[in-house]
């Protein structure tokens, strides 16, 4: 038995509750229709001539899908996330600096007995003589042309050593028993650890000065210091510096200076008089240095071909029609990023929609954006500006809705290029793979943009046993002049205009052509402006058989309801659809027949 009132369908409310089919009900069937042949008679409706409030949820059957959900407050919401997160790494290459060696020969002026014009000697009253050895220039340049590094203020060295070796001439050894104190003034931009000398570990002072005491000249002197790194933050008090220029490389300026203090009582002046060579031969230098950490501004670049693929599967049927245009008011494509990279990263790329074969349907380039260092960032690509909270950054792309409006099979990011943000300084390990993850999701409340349209369709059949008994009296030219006219008042709380199209279906399930049965709906049902207050429309529907034979095959109606944001120049946009609070009600249904109707009672 076909019930007259169908609460689960908007089409039922607009057509089938109106008794257009002569549906069988225990209180109302074709046998109750007035058999008088005539025109202009009203057709009696069963029970009541109105429906209850039909919720939008009853109209739009979501089914089992991963695409569209209803929140607790009734609002429709899209939230689809990529199944897998994309993992990537970023790093700055380590580099090496070649070994450097510097040599020099120095002559000690042991008092007035062997004056040397270039040596400055201070003779003290307390048996102490101070010598200041000349400076050895240690300048060098190294052409390291890296696009990954924009500036440096510090570099750390792995396995670095700075060594000084001194050889004393035989005459000097004969004339001087030992040196009371020997100081090495290292360039202050060099960061040195402890020194090793004859098995002892010796620290440098705060000015990078290494002091040795009671140095015996009959033993070659060798001191090795750990070279930990370089300070590139600027020129130091002693004039030393190491600088880095992007595209050029490193430039070092510094010198090794030596100070010697001897006791006059340790000098054999007779040997000094005889001496021909009171010299010290020195050699200083570094091994090959590997730079493994740095502080500065970095701009490494990584390229990624394709990232992610949000699958839009199991889509509800009302979004799969060819006439659907999912022009959402403010869709969001969110990129959730968790970065362990110690510097911020600038990113460019594009969003694409793809069909089931992976072909690109639509491409939209994304303006450059940045995600932060060491933490979570959410990049929300939206149609409209919005206030941000937490770690979210909004990027406005007005045509972002184009990637979803025709419901592709998937959405992905392509042609991503990430470059370190060199506008800020940070400390990093070189050659260290810093991990980052990225996951794509589509999220949006369902509110219409002005071009939006969704389509709901359904079939109501099983009426042929009754319909085949009906016919209108034909004119002499065998044309059917009779028709049915339905009037109804519609109260619509849905913030969308509703357009109804209906067609007959035969007993084989085929659509009956308009040349045999014409169903027309006169008006577009007005939209609620706010989704709360109903809009009222006096609807008129006509059913015109063109041939009486159509009733013999008519088994029901198929209908399509177009739910759209605009009707001509009128439009309602930006109002959220609500499954429970937005309803449609049909009342004051009146049906009149025009023309002579005959019913086969056999």
DRENNU-668106 format. One line per field, with one value per residue (C-alpha): residue number from 1; residue in one letter; x, y, z. Coordinates in nm, 3 decimals, always signed. Each point is the difference from the previous one (the first is absolute). Example, Ala and Ser with C-alpha at 12.3 -4.5 7.8 and 13.67 -1.06 7.14 Angstrom:
BEGIN
vovex: [1|2]
lolum: [A|S]
px: [+1.230|+0.137]
py: [-0.450|+0.344]
pz: [+0.780|-0.066]
***
This chain:
BEGIN
vovex: [1|2|3|4|5|6|7|8|9|10|11|12|13|14|15|16|17|18|19|20|21|22|23|24|25|26|27|28|29|30|31|32|33|34|35|36|37|38|39|40|41|42|43|44|45|46|47|48|49|50|51|52|53|54|55|56|57|58|59|60|61|62|63|64|65|66|67|68|69|70|71|72|73|74|75|76|77|78|79|80|81|82|83|84|85|86|87|88|89|90|91|92|93|94|95|96|97|98|99|100|101|102|103|104|105|106|107|108|109|110|111|112|113|114|115|116|117|118|119|120|121|122|123|124|125|126|127|128|129|130|131|132|133|134|135|136|137|138|139|140|141|142|143|144|145|146|147|148|149|150|151|152|153|154|155|156|157|158|159|160|161|162|163|164|165|166|167|168|169|170|171|172|173|174|175|176|177|178|179|180|181|182|183|184|185|186|187|188|189|190|191|192|193|194|195|196|197|198|199|200|201|202|203|204|205|206|207|208|209|210|211|212|213|214|215|216|217|218|219|220|221|222|223|224|225|226|227|228|229|230|231|232|233|234|235|236|237|238|239|240|241|242|243|244|245|246|247|248|249|250|251|252|253|254|255|256|257|258|259|260|261|262|263|264|265|266|267|268|269|270|271|272|273|274|275|276|277|278|279|280|281|282|283|284|285|286|287|288|289|290|291|292|293|294|295|296|297|298|299|300|301|302|303|304|305|306|307|308|309|310|311|312|313|314|315|316|317|318|319|320|321|322|323|324|325|326|327|328|329|330|331|332|333|334|335|336|337|338|339|340|341|342|343|344|345|346|347|348|349|350|351|352|353|354|355|356|357|358|359|360|361|362|363|364|365|366|367|368|369|370|371|372|373|374|375|376|377|378|379|380|381|382|383|384|385|386|387|388|389|390|391|392|393|394|395|396|397|398|399|400|401|402|403|404|405|406|407|408|409|410|411|412|413|414|415|416|417|418|419|420|421|422|423|424|425|426|427|428|429|430|431|432|433|434|435|436|437|438|439|440|441|442|443|444|445|446|447|448|449|450|451|452|453|454|455|456|457|458|459|460|461|462|463|464|465|466|467|468|469|470|471|472|473|474|475|476|477|478|479|480|481|482|483|484|485|486|487|488|489|490|491|492|493|494|495|496|497|498|499|500|501|502|503|504|505|506|507|508|509|510|511|512|513|514|515|516|517|518|519|520|521|522|523|524|525|526|527|528|529|530|531|532|533|534|535|536|537|538|539|540|541|542|543|544|545|546|547|548|549|550|551|552|553|554|555|556|557|558|559|560|561|562|563|564|565|566|567|568|569|570|571|572|573|574|575|576|577|578|579|580|581|582|583|584|585|586|587|588|589|590|591|592|593|594|595|596|597|598|599|600|601|602]
lolum: [X|X|X|X|X|X|X|X|X|X|X|X|X|X|X|X|X|X|X|X|X|X|X|X|X|X|X|X|X|X|X|X|X|X|X|X|X|X|X|X|X|X|X|X|X|X|X|X|X|X|X|X|X|X|X|X|X|X|X|X|X|X|X|X|X|X|X|X|X|X|X|X|X|X|X|X|X|X|X|X|X|X|X|X|X|X|X|X|X|X|X|X|X|X|X|X|X|X|X|X|X|X|X|X|X|X|X|X|X|X|X|X|X|X|X|X|X|X|X|X|X|X|X|X|X|X|X|X|X|X|X|X|X|X|X|X|X|X|X|X|X|X|X|X|X|X|X|X|X|X|X|X|X|X|X|X|X|X|X|X|X|X|X|X|X|X|X|X|X|X|X|X|X|X|X|X|X|X|X|X|X|X|X|X|X|X|X|X|X|X|X|X|X|X|X|X|X|X|X|X|X|X|X|X|X|X|X|X|X|X|X|X|X|X|X|X|X|X|X|X|X|X|X|X|X|X|X|X|X|X|X|X|X|X|X|X|X|X|X|X|X|X|X|X|X|X|X|X|X|X|X|X|X|X|X|X|X|X|X|X|X|X|X|X|X|X|X|X|X|X|X|X|X|X|X|X|X|X|X|X|X|X|X|X|X|X|X|X|X|X|X|X|X|X|X|X|X|X|X|X|X|X|X|X|X|X|X|X|X|X|X|X|X|X|X|X|X|X|X|X|X|X|X|X|X|X|X|X|X|X|X|X|X|X|X|X|X|X|X|X|X|X|X|X|X|X|X|X|X|X|X|X|X|X|X|X|X|X|X|X|X|X|X|X|X|X|X|X|X|X|X|X|X|X|X|X|X|X|X|X|X|X|X|X|X|X|X|X|X|X|X|X|X|X|X|X|X|X|X|X|X|X|X|X|X|X|X|X|X|X|X|X|X|X|X|X|X|X|X|X|X|X|X|X|X|X|X|X|X|X|X|X|X|X|X|X|X|X|X|X|X|X|X|X|X|X|X|X|X|X|X|X|X|X|X|X|X|X|X|X|X|X|X|X|X|X|X|X|X|X|X|X|X|X|X|X|X|X|X|X|X|X|X|X|X|X|X|X|X|X|X|X|X|X|X|X|X|X|X|X|X|X|X|X|X|X|X|X|X|X|X|X|X|X|X|X|X|X|X|X|X|X|X|X|X|X|X|X|X|X|X|X|X|X|X|X|X|X|X|X|X|X|X|X|X|X|X|X|X|X|X|X|X|X|X|X|X|X|X|X|X|X|X|X|X|X|X|X|X|X|X|X|X|X|X|X|X|X|X|X|X|X|X|X|X|X|X|X|X|X|X|X|X|X|X|X|X|X|X|X|X|X]
px: [+0.000|+0.136|-0.035|-0.111|+0.224|+0.372|+0.206|+0.332|-0.008|-0.044|-0.137|-0.266|-0.098|-0.029|-0.166|-0.090|-0.172|-0.215|-0.183|+0.107|+0.030|-0.339|+0.201|-0.178|-0.055|-0.242|-0.204|+0.058|+0.025|-0.127|-0.335|-0.070|+0.043|-0.323|-0.088|-0.199|+0.127|+0.065|+0.252|+0.124|-0.064|+0.222|+0.173|-0.033|+0.329|+0.050|+0.003|+0.171|+0.122|+0.337|+0.322|+0.200|+0.341|+0.235|+0.363|+0.280|+0.152|-0.304|+0.052|+0.376|+0.081|+0.371|+0.026|+0.335|+0.265|+0.330|-0.055|-0.289|-0.106|-0.259|+0.128|-0.185|-0.154|-0.135|+0.238|+0.135|+0.378|+0.269|+0.315|+0.213|+0.365|+0.274|+0.050|+0.378|+0.225|+0.279|+0.348|+0.288|+0.343|+0.195|+0.364|+0.295|+0.311|+0.309|+0.320|+0.372|+0.272|+0.344|+0.292|+0.210|+0.369|+0.195|+0.375|+0.232|+0.344|+0.059|+0.324|+0.006|+0.180|+0.178|+0.080|+0.250|+0.239|-0.192|-0.216|-0.255|-0.163|-0.342|-0.031|-0.140|+0.166|-0.094|+0.279|-0.144|+0.170|-0.125|+0.205|-0.286|+0.032|-0.318|+0.004|-0.288|+0.043|-0.132|-0.348|-0.049|-0.269|-0.247|-0.234|-0.174|-0.304|-0.207|-0.245|-0.303|-0.292|-0.306|-0.355|-0.114|+0.168|-0.086|+0.203|+0.204|+0.078|+0.154|+0.128|+0.081|+0.284|+0.029|+0.347|+0.168|+0.355|+0.216|+0.368|+0.314|+0.351|+0.317|+0.360|+0.280|+0.341|+0.301|+0.158|-0.319|-0.014|+0.362|-0.061|-0.336|-0.080|-0.374|-0.278|-0.179|-0.327|-0.116|-0.338|-0.185|-0.259|-0.257|-0.242|-0.301|-0.250|+0.124|-0.179|+0.254|-0.029|+0.273|+0.361|+0.217|+0.365|+0.232|-0.300|-0.155|-0.337|+0.016|-0.282|+0.016|-0.109|-0.301|+0.210|+0.106|+0.351|+0.187|+0.275|+0.288|+0.247|+0.359|+0.042|+0.324|+0.166|+0.179|-0.335|-0.200|-0.322|-0.329|-0.341|-0.328|-0.334|-0.350|-0.153|-0.372|-0.121|+0.008|-0.188|-0.121|-0.201|+0.244|+0.352|+0.151|+0.210|+0.324|-0.116|-0.064|-0.314|-0.147|-0.272|-0.231|-0.144|-0.267|+0.123|+0.361|+0.099|+0.214|+0.263|+0.221|+0.220|+0.209|+0.349|+0.196|+0.201|+0.258|+0.124|+0.317|+0.118|+0.348|+0.196|+0.334|+0.148|-0.083|+0.205|+0.363|+0.125|+0.329|-0.193|-0.206|+0.314|+0.116|-0.341|-0.062|-0.358|-0.239|-0.315|-0.328|-0.158|-0.377|-0.273|-0.370|-0.311|-0.323|-0.095|-0.280|-0.306|-0.347|-0.277|-0.281|-0.212|-0.074|-0.197|-0.131|-0.270|-0.064|-0.191|+0.025|-0.252|-0.191|-0.237|-0.287|-0.192|-0.331|-0.119|-0.304|-0.330|-0.324|-0.246|-0.359|-0.163|-0.349|-0.146|-0.374|-0.220|-0.129|+0.358|+0.074|-0.238|+0.153|-0.192|+0.154|+0.213|+0.149|+0.083|+0.061|-0.003|+0.326|+0.166|+0.329|+0.291|+0.223|+0.364|+0.104|+0.378|+0.218|+0.359|+0.315|+0.200|+0.157|-0.079|-0.324|-0.065|-0.158|-0.211|-0.154|-0.204|-0.340|-0.323|-0.142|-0.314|+0.025|-0.233|-0.001|+0.284|+0.223|-0.048|+0.010|-0.336|+0.074|+0.318|+0.022|+0.334|+0.042|+0.162|+0.322|-0.051|+0.225|-0.019|+0.183|+0.305|-0.016|-0.372|-0.344|-0.141|-0.337|-0.020|-0.367|-0.061|-0.341|-0.228|-0.044|+0.203|-0.061|+0.129|+0.276|+0.071|+0.274|+0.250|-0.228|+0.094|-0.272|+0.085|-0.279|-0.043|-0.337|-0.031|+0.090|-0.356|+0.074|+0.190|-0.305|-0.304|-0.033|+0.108|+0.322|+0.127|+0.284|+0.179|+0.378|+0.290|+0.255|+0.318|+0.080|+0.325|+0.116|+0.277|+0.141|-0.110|+0.327|-0.161|+0.078|+0.307|+0.018|+0.252|+0.002|+0.196|+0.134|-0.073|-0.270|-0.324|-0.272|-0.333|-0.331|-0.347|-0.286|-0.362|-0.274|-0.367|-0.315|-0.233|-0.304|-0.338|-0.264|-0.113|-0.056|+0.193|-0.213|+0.055|-0.071|-0.251|-0.063|-0.248|-0.224|-0.187|-0.225|-0.259|-0.348|-0.150|-0.246|-0.313|-0.079|-0.272|-0.205|+0.124|-0.088|-0.369|+0.006|-0.054|-0.134|-0.272|+0.171|-0.104|-0.109|+0.358|+0.112|+0.186|-0.028|-0.127|-0.020|+0.269|+0.055|+0.097|+0.148|+0.027|+0.198|+0.158|+0.367|+0.182|+0.373|+0.259|+0.285|+0.236|-0.022|-0.235|-0.174|-0.085|-0.200|-0.007|-0.208|-0.047|-0.215|+0.147|-0.142|-0.034|+0.348|+0.159|+0.053|-0.070|-0.315|+0.060|-0.158|-0.191|-0.204|-0.011|+0.097|+0.059|+0.081|+0.072|-0.088|+0.217|+0.340|-0.047|+0.141|+0.301|+0.011|+0.234|+0.145|-0.084|-0.234|-0.296|-0.199|-0.053|-0.352|-0.085|-0.340|+0.097|-0.192|+0.060|-0.159|-0.026|-0.103|-0.042|+0.048|-0.138|-0.240|+0.216|+0.258|-0.208|+0.026|+0.380|+0.039|+0.148|+0.115|+0.210|+0.367|+0.094|+0.306|+0.025|+0.259|+0.109|+0.181|+0.140|-0.151|-0.306|+0.066|+0.144|-0.116|+0.241|+0.057|+0.362|+0.207|-0.279|+0.086|-0.224|-0.151|-0.134|-0.250|-0.105|-0.058|-0.328|-0.256|-0.375|-0.273|-0.352|-0.336|+0.039|-0.282|-0.042|-0.241|-0.066|-0.071|-0.170|-0.213|+0.149|-0.101|+0.093|-0.012|-0.164|+0.043]
py: [+0.000|+0.345|+0.252|+0.345|+0.191|-0.063|+0.181|-0.117|+0.189|+0.358|-0.130|-0.187|+0.321|+0.193|-0.256|-0.330|+0.136|+0.195|-0.311|+0.036|-0.372|-0.108|-0.211|-0.281|+0.055|-0.179|+0.321|+0.129|-0.175|+0.039|-0.150|+0.310|+0.241|+0.159|-0.187|+0.289|+0.099|+0.373|+0.278|+0.215|-0.251|+0.008|-0.323|-0.087|-0.051|-0.267|+0.091|+0.342|+0.231|+0.083|-0.164|+0.032|+0.169|-0.208|+0.037|+0.054|-0.320|-0.189|+0.152|-0.040|-0.359|-0.010|-0.377|-0.156|+0.249|+0.136|+0.339|+0.180|-0.019|+0.158|+0.164|-0.021|+0.340|-0.121|+0.188|-0.181|-0.020|-0.132|-0.137|-0.243|-0.063|-0.166|-0.356|+0.030|+0.280|+0.110|-0.018|+0.214|+0.109|+0.321|+0.062|+0.234|-0.166|-0.021|+0.136|-0.009|+0.263|-0.104|-0.037|+0.313|+0.024|+0.314|+0.024|+0.264|+0.055|+0.222|+0.128|+0.055|+0.313|-0.108|+0.342|+0.251|-0.275|-0.080|+0.296|-0.047|+0.314|-0.151|-0.159|+0.184|-0.093|+0.110|-0.042|-0.022|+0.054|-0.336|-0.224|-0.026|+0.074|+0.007|-0.060|+0.058|-0.213|+0.133|-0.090|-0.267|+0.085|-0.289|+0.147|-0.231|-0.015|-0.303|+0.011|-0.187|+0.093|-0.146|+0.105|-0.172|+0.249|+0.369|+0.114|-0.142|+0.122|-0.324|-0.330|-0.311|-0.232|-0.377|-0.137|+0.336|+0.062|+0.308|-0.088|+0.205|-0.142|+0.192|-0.106|+0.180|+0.048|-0.169|+0.335|+0.104|-0.325|+0.053|+0.359|-0.046|-0.281|+0.040|+0.254|+0.112|+0.068|-0.027|+0.136|-0.067|+0.262|-0.178|+0.186|+0.078|-0.102|-0.359|-0.214|-0.232|-0.272|-0.121|-0.038|-0.308|+0.058|-0.274|-0.199|+0.289|+0.154|+0.377|+0.250|+0.328|+0.318|+0.212|+0.189|-0.318|+0.011|-0.324|+0.025|-0.252|+0.022|-0.125|-0.107|-0.192|+0.095|-0.330|-0.154|+0.086|+0.174|-0.135|+0.117|-0.126|+0.163|-0.115|+0.225|+0.008|+0.266|+0.359|+0.309|+0.185|+0.264|+0.281|+0.131|-0.069|+0.224|-0.139|+0.079|-0.361|-0.113|-0.275|+0.110|-0.177|+0.153|-0.191|-0.081|+0.069|-0.201|+0.045|+0.259|-0.026|+0.274|-0.066|-0.044|-0.211|+0.209|-0.137|+0.149|-0.128|+0.072|-0.110|+0.044|+0.173|-0.254|-0.275|+0.164|-0.103|+0.332|-0.147|-0.235|+0.294|+0.179|-0.306|-0.075|+0.049|-0.126|+0.085|-0.093|-0.177|-0.174|-0.027|-0.182|+0.036|-0.120|-0.193|-0.337|-0.041|+0.138|-0.147|+0.246|-0.199|+0.268|+0.361|+0.298|+0.233|+0.031|-0.296|-0.051|-0.362|-0.099|-0.326|-0.093|-0.245|-0.121|-0.106|+0.003|-0.179|-0.083|+0.065|-0.253|+0.115|-0.342|-0.124|+0.340|+0.040|-0.042|+0.359|+0.117|-0.237|+0.134|+0.165|+0.318|+0.031|+0.306|-0.014|+0.367|+0.023|+0.337|-0.055|-0.337|-0.072|-0.208|-0.044|-0.103|-0.130|+0.022|-0.119|+0.112|-0.091|+0.233|+0.270|+0.281|+0.115|-0.110|+0.185|-0.211|+0.030|-0.249|-0.076|-0.178|-0.233|-0.205|-0.335|-0.249|-0.373|-0.056|+0.261|+0.261|+0.360|+0.171|+0.332|+0.170|+0.298|+0.150|+0.086|+0.329|-0.043|-0.086|-0.079|-0.260|+0.039|-0.177|-0.281|-0.045|-0.029|+0.231|-0.009|+0.171|+0.059|+0.083|+0.166|+0.191|+0.284|+0.169|-0.128|+0.064|-0.239|-0.174|-0.225|-0.106|+0.065|+0.227|+0.093|+0.041|+0.147|-0.158|+0.120|-0.278|-0.287|-0.126|-0.092|-0.311|-0.144|+0.146|-0.298|-0.259|-0.153|-0.342|+0.150|+0.321|+0.027|+0.244|+0.006|+0.185|+0.089|+0.187|+0.070|+0.249|+0.092|+0.340|+0.191|+0.305|-0.140|-0.147|-0.344|-0.267|-0.330|-0.317|-0.032|-0.320|-0.075|-0.129|+0.205|-0.178|+0.154|-0.140|+0.136|-0.110|+0.140|+0.032|+0.158|+0.165|+0.219|+0.071|-0.029|+0.347|+0.100|+0.234|+0.172|-0.262|-0.298|-0.264|-0.350|-0.246|-0.245|-0.263|-0.294|-0.230|-0.082|-0.297|-0.287|+0.184|-0.163|-0.229|+0.310|+0.243|-0.226|+0.041|+0.379|+0.192|+0.333|+0.022|+0.074|+0.268|-0.081|+0.044|-0.263|+0.261|+0.006|+0.331|-0.093|+0.061|+0.026|+0.321|-0.002|+0.303|-0.004|+0.243|-0.071|+0.118|-0.041|+0.051|-0.129|+0.282|-0.108|+0.038|-0.324|-0.085|-0.318|-0.194|-0.316|-0.266|-0.308|-0.352|-0.300|-0.355|-0.081|+0.284|+0.220|+0.372|+0.087|+0.272|+0.343|-0.073|-0.255|+0.144|+0.350|+0.098|+0.366|+0.199|+0.364|+0.169|-0.023|-0.041|+0.300|-0.038|+0.087|+0.295|-0.117|-0.370|+0.084|+0.196|-0.178|+0.140|-0.056|-0.099|-0.076|-0.285|-0.123|-0.336|-0.129|-0.361|-0.029|-0.336|+0.035|-0.340|-0.214|-0.302|+0.149|-0.105|-0.362|+0.012|+0.267|-0.153|+0.309|+0.312|+0.079|+0.341|+0.222|+0.280|+0.265|+0.172|+0.318|+0.316|+0.238|+0.054|+0.260|+0.302|-0.116|-0.202|-0.135|-0.081|-0.075|-0.155|-0.341|-0.291|-0.169|-0.354|+0.035|+0.364|+0.078|-0.144|+0.019|-0.018|-0.038|+0.116|+0.093|-0.255|+0.025|-0.215|+0.073|-0.200|+0.175|-0.195|-0.314|-0.296|-0.362|-0.285|-0.364|-0.175|-0.345]
pz: [+0.000|-0.092|+0.279|-0.099|+0.246|-0.034|+0.270|-0.138|-0.325|-0.108|-0.329|+0.189|+0.175|-0.323|-0.224|+0.148|+0.309|-0.239|-0.116|-0.359|-0.042|+0.133|+0.246|+0.183|+0.372|+0.228|+0.030|-0.349|-0.332|-0.350|+0.093|+0.209|-0.291|-0.126|-0.318|-0.144|-0.341|-0.004|+0.046|+0.282|+0.279|+0.306|+0.097|+0.368|+0.190|+0.265|+0.369|-0.016|-0.272|+0.155|+0.113|+0.318|+0.005|-0.213|+0.121|-0.246|+0.136|-0.130|-0.341|-0.033|+0.078|+0.090|-0.010|+0.094|-0.109|+0.120|-0.153|+0.166|+0.363|+0.227|+0.316|+0.329|-0.062|-0.334|-0.224|-0.304|-0.009|-0.231|+0.158|-0.201|+0.084|-0.198|+0.125|+0.008|+0.114|-0.231|+0.155|-0.122|+0.118|-0.032|+0.069|-0.061|-0.137|+0.216|-0.156|+0.062|+0.012|-0.126|+0.241|+0.053|+0.101|+0.098|+0.069|+0.140|+0.152|+0.299|+0.157|+0.374|+0.118|+0.315|+0.137|-0.124|-0.107|-0.316|-0.093|-0.276|-0.121|-0.057|+0.341|+0.296|+0.330|+0.347|+0.256|+0.349|+0.330|+0.127|-0.230|-0.258|-0.370|-0.218|-0.375|-0.234|-0.311|-0.327|-0.122|-0.262|-0.249|-0.031|-0.264|-0.244|-0.227|-0.091|-0.288|+0.130|-0.224|+0.170|-0.082|+0.317|+0.234|-0.002|+0.299|+0.286|+0.350|+0.131|-0.134|+0.198|-0.097|+0.031|+0.083|-0.042|+0.126|+0.021|+0.056|+0.067|-0.030|+0.097|-0.069|+0.184|-0.165|+0.164|+0.084|+0.175|+0.193|+0.111|+0.108|+0.175|+0.240|-0.005|-0.062|+0.314|-0.182|-0.355|-0.117|-0.322|-0.096|-0.219|-0.231|+0.217|-0.267|+0.025|+0.259|+0.162|+0.259|+0.233|-0.111|+0.044|+0.095|+0.124|+0.117|+0.186|-0.081|+0.005|-0.037|-0.188|+0.174|-0.099|-0.255|-0.181|+0.151|+0.073|+0.262|+0.044|+0.282|+0.046|-0.359|-0.056|-0.325|-0.049|-0.079|-0.308|+0.100|-0.135|+0.118|-0.142|+0.073|-0.082|-0.260|+0.078|-0.238|-0.116|+0.111|-0.311|+0.182|-0.077|+0.045|+0.342|+0.228|-0.144|-0.355|-0.096|-0.182|-0.215|-0.238|-0.243|-0.315|-0.190|-0.348|+0.094|+0.305|+0.311|+0.080|+0.308|+0.143|+0.310|+0.133|+0.246|+0.243|+0.244|+0.327|+0.175|+0.353|+0.110|+0.318|-0.044|+0.237|-0.251|-0.275|-0.066|-0.132|-0.114|-0.227|-0.119|-0.111|-0.187|-0.149|-0.366|-0.007|+0.282|-0.193|+0.059|-0.301|+0.030|-0.183|+0.070|-0.175|-0.012|-0.136|-0.256|+0.175|-0.037|+0.081|+0.164|+0.169|-0.063|+0.116|-0.263|-0.265|-0.226|-0.322|-0.113|-0.268|-0.038|-0.281|+0.025|-0.302|+0.153|+0.360|+0.133|-0.155|+0.185|-0.134|-0.043|+0.003|+0.087|-0.085|+0.078|-0.305|+0.002|-0.076|-0.287|-0.262|-0.306|+0.080|+0.347|+0.057|+0.349|+0.012|+0.373|+0.170|+0.185|-0.059|+0.175|-0.114|+0.303|+0.001|+0.342|+0.036|+0.284|-0.046|+0.191|-0.223|+0.221|-0.242|-0.159|-0.356|-0.291|-0.235|-0.344|-0.197|-0.144|+0.091|-0.261|-0.036|-0.179|-0.159|+0.076|-0.248|+0.160|-0.271|+0.120|-0.033|+0.164|+0.119|+0.234|+0.096|+0.369|+0.101|+0.194|+0.364|+0.296|+0.272|+0.326|+0.137|+0.254|+0.037|-0.152|-0.264|-0.173|-0.337|-0.080|-0.366|-0.004|-0.228|+0.247|+0.271|+0.351|+0.347|+0.102|+0.325|+0.129|-0.263|-0.300|-0.287|-0.248|-0.367|-0.210|-0.344|-0.138|-0.259|+0.235|-0.032|-0.363|+0.108|+0.173|-0.178|-0.236|+0.257|-0.132|+0.102|+0.206|+0.092|+0.034|+0.028|-0.282|-0.097|+0.359|+0.053|+0.354|+0.077|+0.337|+0.123|+0.029|+0.158|+0.344|+0.164|+0.157|+0.099|-0.187|-0.048|-0.352|-0.189|+0.254|-0.153|+0.167|-0.034|-0.092|-0.068|-0.206|-0.023|-0.220|+0.094|-0.139|+0.250|-0.035|+0.136|-0.271|-0.092|-0.360|-0.222|-0.259|-0.274|+0.226|-0.099|+0.125|-0.145|+0.178|-0.199|+0.076|-0.158|+0.122|-0.184|+0.039|-0.101|-0.331|+0.137|+0.079|-0.261|-0.294|+0.092|-0.053|-0.322|-0.114|-0.260|-0.327|-0.245|-0.354|-0.119|+0.254|+0.207|+0.376|+0.129|+0.365|+0.262|+0.372|+0.179|+0.347|+0.227|+0.325|+0.245|+0.070|+0.313|-0.053|+0.276|-0.216|-0.110|-0.362|-0.293|-0.100|-0.356|-0.064|-0.325|-0.031|-0.270|-0.038|+0.028|-0.182|+0.129|-0.135|+0.194|-0.306|+0.000|-0.190|-0.253|+0.029|-0.321|+0.198|+0.352|+0.098|+0.362|+0.057|+0.316|-0.037|+0.262|+0.165|+0.375|+0.180|+0.231|+0.368|+0.037|+0.330|+0.032|+0.291|-0.130|-0.274|-0.346|-0.141|-0.355|-0.160|-0.229|-0.302|-0.171|-0.320|-0.117|-0.364|-0.173|-0.375|-0.075|+0.203|-0.071|+0.238|+0.300|-0.104|+0.036|+0.270|+0.314|+0.188|-0.011|+0.019|+0.124|+0.028|+0.253|-0.069|+0.320|-0.103|+0.157|-0.250|-0.213|-0.264|+0.175|+0.344|+0.207|+0.351|+0.088|+0.305|+0.211|+0.142|-0.094|+0.304|-0.014|+0.285|+0.030|-0.366|-0.124|-0.276|+0.048|-0.259|+0.092|-0.152|-0.275|-0.254|-0.311|-0.283|-0.311|-0.325|-0.272|+0.000|+0.185|-0.039|+0.229|-0.096|+0.297|-0.149]
***
